[in-house]
Amino acid sequence: METREQIGNWYDGFAGRQVITSVNLRHYKIMEFLVSAGLSRNSTILEIGCGIGTLTGLLSSYLRKGEILAVDISPESVEIARKRLSLTSNVRFMVSDMTDFDHTEVFDFIVLPDVLEHIPEDQHRRLFRTLADHMHDRSVILIHIPHPRALDYIRATTPDKMQIIDQSVEADTLLADAYANGLTLDSYNSYSLFDREHDYAVICFRRKNDVTLSPLPKSNIILRKLISRLRFLIARL
């Protein structure tokens, strides 16, 4: 099994490729998912696996009064990110693999942008325990990963594209690790990004809290029914 130092060194070397790639469609989609999940201009964010700060830059420009703590295992990547975003005032950087993460603050959003598949699976449950310790009752964890079947295909056909650790993160183990730490699934959506098939998935978790139901006004329900009926009638055409 690879050590923390080996993984960090690998991503130190990978940083140059990230500079060339820079912002792509994947990063914009993650921003869309975060906004849909309730990201505001004042949110506090913990970004795990920030790399050279590609998504970090988008987050920083979106926020007004919010702040970002961006973490990565690669010292080289973090140094590049610091230089790229040296003029920003709402981002702090930290080198960590999250096993030694020790902060007292809690965050509105915790985002793992295509990083969970690169963290050894036997560390996932402990990672979720750490994340749960840094959430309040309305916090959201947003995880963006390659769809496990898409990653299986890449592993079988073009293994040279795989990173030092590149696991297919299955839903059952993901849920088990999250639920063991008092989290609950808010949504799991697989979708097509670069391929015709579903090649990515976005997952949201929240803390498991009691819910008090608040019935909608009857007029809202009637309107929803009319809209659904109209969509059904159009779909039949």
Protein Blocks (a to p, Z undefined) as FASTA:
>chain_A
ZZfklmmmmmmmmmmmmmmnmpafklmmmmmmmmmnopafkbccddehklnolmmmmmmm
mpmklccddddfblklmmmmmmmmmmpckbccdddehlmgccfbdcfbdcdehklmmgcf
klmmmmmmmmmmmccfkbccddddddfklmmmmmmmmmmlpcfbdcdddfklmmmmmmmn
opacfbdcdddfkbmbdcbdcdddddddddddddddfklmmmmmmmmmmmmmmmmZZ
